[in-house]
Amino acid sequence: MDPAAKRLKAAYAYGLGTVLIWSTVATAFKLALARMDHIQLLLVADAVSVFTLALILAAQGKLGLLLGLTRRELLRNLGLGLLNPLLYYLILFKAYALLPAQVAQPLNYTWAITLSLLSVPLLGQRLARRDLLAICISYLGVVVLSLQGNLAQLDFGSPLGVGLALVSTLVWALYWIGNTRNSTDPVVALLLNFSAALPCILALALATSGLPDLTGTGAGIGMLAAGYVGVFEMGISFVLWLTAMRLTPSTARIGNLIFLSPFLSLVLIHFILGESIHTTTYAGLVLILTGNLLQRGKSD
């Protein structure tokens, strides 16, 4: 096999590994949230992610990069930690606490549409007709998804949960835009983000719900699920995806793998969480992903 083919094969392997991880995290969120609140979940996951990212940097021989950062780079990355993970995951986990996993998870995929909207005032970009069509299709999917199977009654389930899920995409898009001119190594930047958020999350937990209960019924499952989120959602998946993007000659071909994730996730949500998947979930998800594909088609 020639070197280019080997690199492409490796890129797909890393990309598929990331997709498999992403397909499991909605289930892990709900398993943890059944046994702790959203602040406690974020506290455990963030602490585990800091440890995981430090280990990854050590394995890559990059811990020394932390010492070479300028004061401006350090403050920038610590400040971005207030957006992600602090604000982003606080809002996202609360949305998951209020919504069925089958609704919250696809709503998170509207972040790319939110990013295109924010790029107009913040980056000076313009929306083409294709962008507007993509936005309309995706947000129609949000409406359909929000009905949670109650199409005839037009019952929107938990408007607060839907609103929080959409706000989380706004925070994530702001974090993404804030990183557009960030020259710091991505794993170093992520470690700083999560380290900066940890004392804030701890203070918030102590002031509200306290530390997670380690002795109650199902506490072990809750801690394992929260730890899983920290290791995989907030750590390993990021590194796998970066590696896939670095190896591939076509970011679009690897990027399109992410559209497998929500459908695989629905399988796990059904069989592990026991949620009955509504027709509106499939319809809403297809509309949201169609909007995303239109966005990708413009740039590919």
Backbone torsions as a table, in degrees:
resi	resn	phi	psi	omega
1	MET	NA	130.7	-178.4
2	ASP	-71.9	159.1	-175.4
3	PRO	-57.0	-38.4	-178.9
4	ALA	-64.7	-41.1	179.0
5	ALA	-66.8	-37.4	177.6
6	LYS	-63.3	-42.1	180.0
7	ARG	-64.1	-40.9	-179.9
8	LEU	-66.2	-41.8	178.3
9	LYS	-62.1	-41.8	178.3
10	ALA	-66.1	-38.5	179.4
11	ALA	-61.6	-42.8	178.2
12	TYR	-65.7	-37.0	179.4
13	ALA	-64.1	-46.7	177.9
14	TYR	-65.2	-40.1	179.7
15	GLY	-64.1	-44.1	178.9
16	LEU	-66.9	-35.1	175.7
17	GLY	-61.0	-41.3	177.6
18	THR	-64.1	-45.0	-179.6
19	VAL	-60.2	-41.8	178.7
20	LEU	-61.8	-40.5	177.9
21	ILE	-65.1	-48.5	-178.9
22	TRP	-60.1	-30.6	-178.9
23	SER	-72.5	-15.8	-177.7
24	THR	-96.9	-17.1	-167.2
25	VAL	-72.8	-30.9	178.1
26	ALA	-61.5	-41.4	176.9
27	THR	-64.5	-42.3	178.7
28	ALA	-63.1	-40.5	177.1
29	PHE	-55.2	-49.7	-175.2
30	LYS	-68.8	-37.3	176.9
31	LEU	-62.2	-40.5	178.9
32	ALA	-71.6	-41.7	-176.6
33	LEU	-69.9	-16.6	174.8
34	ALA	-73.7	-13.9	-174.1
35	ARG	-125.8	-4.9	176.5
36	MET	-155.2	164.3	179.9
37	ASP	-86.5	177.3	-172.4
38	HIS	-67.1	-30.3	178.9
39	ILE	-72.1	-42.9	178.1
40	GLN	-64.0	-39.6	177.1
41	LEU	-60.4	-45.7	-179.6
42	LEU	-64.8	-37.9	179.6
43	LEU	-60.8	-50.5	-178.8
44	VAL	-65.1	-47.5	-177.2
45	ALA	-62.9	-40.9	-178.6
46	ASP	-67.5	-43.1	178.8
47	ALA	-60.6	-43.7	179.6
48	VAL	-66.4	-37.8	-178.8
49	SER	-67.3	-37.1	177.3
50	VAL	-60.6	-45.8	178.5
51	PHE	-62.6	-44.2	-178.5
52	THR	-63.8	-46.9	-178.7
53	LEU	-65.4	-36.5	176.8
54	ALA	-64.0	-41.1	177.0
55	LEU	-63.3	-41.2	179.6
56	ILE	-63.1	-44.6	178.8
57	LEU	-62.5	-40.4	178.7
58	ALA	-63.4	-42.2	179.3
59	ALA	-64.6	-32.3	179.1
60	GLN	-84.0	-6.2	-177.3
61	GLY	70.6	29.7	-174.6
62	LYS	-111.9	7.5	-179.5
63	LEU	-60.2	-29.9	179.1
64	GLY	-62.8	-21.7	178.9
65	LEU	-62.5	-27.1	179.4
66	LEU	-62.1	-33.6	-178.4
67	LEU	-77.5	-19.1	-177.8
68	GLY	-92.9	3.3	-178.6
69	LEU	-74.4	142.4	173.7
70	THR	-77.1	164.3	179.3
71	ARG	-60.1	-38.4	179.7
72	ARG	-64.9	-44.7	179.0
73	GLU	-62.6	-41.5	-179.3
74	LEU	-62.6	-48.5	-178.5
75	LEU	-65.8	-37.5	-179.9
76	ARG	-62.4	-47.0	-177.2
77	ASN	-72.9	-35.2	175.2
78	LEU	-65.8	-39.4	179.1
79	GLY	-65.6	-38.4	178.6
80	LEU	-65.0	-22.0	176.2
81	GLY	-64.0	-21.4	176.6
82	LEU	-70.8	-26.7	174.9
83	LEU	-82.8	-50.7	179.3
84	ASN	-137.4	116.5	19.9
85	PRO	-97.8	-11.8	-167.9
86	LEU	-55.3	-66.8	-174.4
87	LEU	-73.6	-42.2	-176.5
88	TYR	-59.3	-52.9	-175.5
89	TYR	-76.3	-28.3	173.4
90	LEU	-58.9	-45.6	-179.1
91	ILE	-70.9	-44.5	-177.6
92	LEU	-63.4	-45.8	-178.9
93	PHE	-65.7	-35.6	176.4
94	LYS	-65.6	-39.1	176.8
95	ALA	-61.2	-42.8	177.8
96	TYR	-64.3	-33.1	178.8
97	ALA	-67.8	-27.6	-176.5
98	LEU	-94.6	-21.9	-172.3
99	LEU	-116.5	155.4	166.9
100	PRO	-61.9	147.2	-179.4
101	ALA	-58.2	-34.8	-177.9
102	GLN	-66.6	-17.7	177.1
103	VAL	-95.6	-47.8	-176.0
104	ALA	-62.7	-40.8	-174.9
105	GLN	-64.7	-49.3	178.5
106	PRO	-65.9	-32.0	178.3
107	LEU	-58.6	-31.9	-179.3
108	ASN	-64.4	-21.7	-179.5
109	TYR	-77.6	-1.2	176.4
110	THR	-83.3	1.9	-177.0
111	TRP	-62.1	-33.0	180.0
112	ALA	-65.2	-35.7	176.9
113	ILE	-69.5	-41.8	176.4
114	THR	-59.9	-39.8	179.1
115	LEU	-61.3	-41.9	-179.7
116	SER	-65.5	-34.8	177.5
117	LEU	-68.5	-43.5	-178.6
118	LEU	-70.6	-24.5	-179.0
119	SER	-66.2	-20.2	179.3
120	VAL	-68.4	-58.6	-179.3
121	PRO	-76.3	-30.2	-172.3
122	LEU	-92.3	-30.8	-178.4
123	LEU	-115.4	-0.1	177.6
124	GLY	72.3	19.4	178.8
125	GLN	-83.3	163.7	-179.9
126	ARG	-115.7	148.5	177.8
127	LEU	-92.8	124.9	175.0
128	ALA	-86.1	173.6	178.7
129	ARG	-59.7	-37.3	179.4
130	ARG	-62.5	-39.7	177.5
131	ASP	-61.4	-46.7	-178.3
132	LEU	-62.8	-39.7	177.6
133	LEU	-64.1	-42.9	179.2
134	ALA	-61.3	-41.2	179.8
135	ILE	-64.1	-46.2	-179.2
136	CYS	-62.4	-43.2	-179.1
137	ILE	-65.5	-44.4	-177.9
138	SER	-64.8	-43.4	-178.1
139	TYR	-76.3	-21.5	167.6
140	LEU	-64.7	-39.5	175.7
141	GLY	-61.4	-36.9	176.6
142	VAL	-61.1	-44.0	179.8
143	VAL	-62.4	-46.7	-179.1
144	VAL	-63.6	-44.0	-179.5
145	LEU	-63.1	-38.2	-177.2
146	SER	-66.2	-19.4	-179.8
147	LEU	-69.8	-18.7	174.9
148	GLN	50.2	43.1	176.7
149	GLY	87.5	-4.4	-176.9
150	ASN	-101.9	52.1	-175.3
151	LEU	-62.4	-42.3	-176.5
152	ALA	-67.4	-37.7	-177.0
153	GLN	-88.9	-5.2	-175.7
154	LEU	49.7	45.1	178.7
155	ASP	-94.5	118.1	-173.5
156	PHE	-90.3	18.4	173.1
157	GLY	61.6	-111.7	-179.9
158	SER	-111.0	93.9	177.9
159	PRO	-58.3	-36.5	179.1
160	LEU	-63.6	-43.8	178.9
161	GLY	-61.6	-44.2	177.9
162	VAL	-62.9	-44.3	179.6
163	GLY	-60.3	-43.5	179.1
164	LEU	-65.1	-39.8	178.2
165	ALA	-61.2	-39.5	178.9
166	LEU	-71.8	-38.0	177.2
167	VAL	-63.6	-35.6	178.8
168	SER	-61.7	-33.8	177.6
169	THR	-69.0	-31.4	176.0
170	LEU	-64.9	-44.8	179.4
171	VAL	-64.3	-42.9	179.6
172	TRP	-63.7	-40.4	178.7
173	ALA	-64.6	-39.4	176.5
174	LEU	-63.3	-40.5	177.4
175	TYR	-63.3	-42.9	179.1
176	TRP	-61.0	-46.3	179.3
177	ILE	-63.9	-39.2	178.5
178	GLY	-63.0	-21.6	179.8
179	ASN	-94.7	-0.8	-174.9
180	THR	-62.8	-31.4	179.6
181	ARG	-111.9	24.1	-178.9
182	ASN	-91.0	114.0	-176.6
183	SER	-92.2	-0.4	179.5
184	THR	-67.1	143.9	174.0
185	ASP	-49.3	131.6	-173.1
186	PRO	-58.2	-39.2	-179.5
187	VAL	-71.8	-37.6	174.8
188	VAL	-61.5	-44.6	179.8
189	ALA	-61.2	-42.7	-178.9
190	LEU	-66.0	-39.9	177.5
191	LEU	-60.9	-42.3	178.0
192	LEU	-65.2	-41.3	177.7
193	ASN	-56.5	-51.0	-175.0
194	PHE	-73.4	-31.7	176.9
195	SER	-68.3	-40.6	180.0
196	ALA	-64.8	-34.7	-177.3
197	ALA	-76.3	-26.6	-171.3
198	LEU	-57.6	-49.8	179.2
199	PRO	-64.0	-32.3	178.0
200	CYS	-66.4	-43.2	179.9
201	ILE	-66.6	-40.9	178.8
202	LEU	-61.6	-45.2	179.1
203	ALA	-62.3	-40.9	180.0
204	LEU	-65.4	-41.8	179.2
205	ALA	-64.3	-44.2	-179.2
206	LEU	-65.5	-31.2	-178.6
207	ALA	-82.6	-14.0	-176.4
208	THR	-121.0	-90.2	-171.9
209	SER	-90.5	-8.6	-179.0
210	GLY	81.4	-175.0	179.6
211	LEU	-76.1	155.7	178.9
212	PRO	-59.4	144.3	177.0
213	ASP	-76.5	121.7	-177.2
214	LEU	-96.8	0.3	-173.9
215	THR	-118.6	-14.7	-175.9
216	GLY	-70.6	173.0	178.4
217	THR	-61.5	125.9	178.6
218	GLY	77.3	7.9	-178.4
219	ALA	-60.4	-38.5	-179.9
220	GLY	-61.1	-42.2	178.5
221	ILE	-63.8	-42.2	179.4
222	GLY	-61.1	-44.6	179.9
223	MET	-67.5	-39.4	177.2
224	LEU	-62.7	-43.0	179.5
225	ALA	-64.5	-43.0	179.1
226	ALA	-65.4	-40.6	176.8
227	GLY	-63.8	-38.6	176.8
228	TYR	-59.5	-43.2	178.2
229	VAL	-60.0	-43.6	-179.6
230	GLY	-64.8	-42.5	-178.0
231	VAL	-72.3	-47.3	-170.1
232	PHE	-96.7	-54.1	-179.3
233	GLU	-64.3	-43.2	-173.7
234	MET	-100.3	6.4	-177.2
235	GLY	-139.0	-81.0	-170.8
236	ILE	-62.6	-40.1	-177.7
237	SER	-60.8	-37.1	179.8
238	PHE	-62.8	-45.3	-178.7
239	VAL	-67.5	-40.7	177.5
240	LEU	-60.3	-43.1	-178.0
241	TRP	-67.2	-41.6	177.1
242	LEU	-60.1	-41.2	179.8
243	THR	-64.6	-42.7	178.4
244	ALA	-61.5	-42.9	-179.2
245	MET	-66.0	-33.2	-179.1
246	ARG	-73.7	-32.6	-175.8
247	LEU	-83.6	-29.5	-172.3
248	THR	-79.0	144.3	172.4
249	PRO	-82.0	-10.0	-178.7
250	SER	-137.6	101.6	-180.0
251	THR	-63.8	-28.3	-179.5
252	ALA	-65.4	-42.1	-177.8
253	ARG	-65.2	-40.8	177.8
254	ILE	-74.9	-38.7	-179.3
255	GLY	-60.2	-32.5	-179.4
256	ASN	-69.2	-13.9	177.0
257	LEU	-62.9	-25.7	-176.6
258	ILE	-62.4	-20.6	-178.3
259	PHE	-75.8	-8.9	172.7
260	LEU	-77.0	-29.1	-171.1
261	SER	-58.4	-48.7	-177.1
262	PRO	-64.6	-31.8	179.8
263	PHE	-73.2	-40.3	174.5
264	LEU	-63.2	-37.5	-180.0
265	SER	-62.5	-39.1	179.4
266	LEU	-62.5	-34.4	177.1
267	VAL	-62.2	-46.6	179.6
268	LEU	-66.8	-39.7	179.2
269	ILE	-60.6	-39.8	-179.7
270	HIS	-70.2	-49.4	-171.7
271	PHE	-83.7	-28.0	-178.9
272	ILE	-96.2	-45.5	-179.1
273	LEU	-86.4	-18.0	178.2
274	GLY	78.9	17.5	178.0
275	GLU	-77.0	135.5	173.4
276	SER	-83.0	117.6	-173.6
277	ILE	-76.3	122.6	-177.9
278	HIS	-79.9	155.4	174.7
279	THR	-60.5	-37.1	179.9
280	THR	-64.6	-27.2	177.1
281	THR	-65.3	-48.1	178.6
282	TYR	-63.2	-44.2	-178.1
283	ALA	-63.5	-46.4	-180.0
284	GLY	-64.0	-41.6	179.7
285	LEU	-63.2	-43.7	179.2
286	VAL	-61.8	-40.9	178.5
287	LEU	-64.6	-43.8	179.7
288	ILE	-62.6	-45.2	-179.1
289	LEU	-69.4	-31.7	175.6
290	THR	-62.7	-43.2	176.1
291	GLY	-60.4	-42.1	177.7
292	ASN	-63.9	-39.9	179.1
293	LEU	-65.4	-36.4	175.1
294	LEU	-62.1	-40.6	177.1
295	GLN	-62.2	-45.2	-179.5
296	ARG	-65.5	-38.1	-179.7
297	GLY	-60.4	-29.7	-179.7
298	LYS	-70.9	-36.3	-172.9
299	SER	-96.1	-14.9	-175.7
300	ASP	-78.3	NA	NA
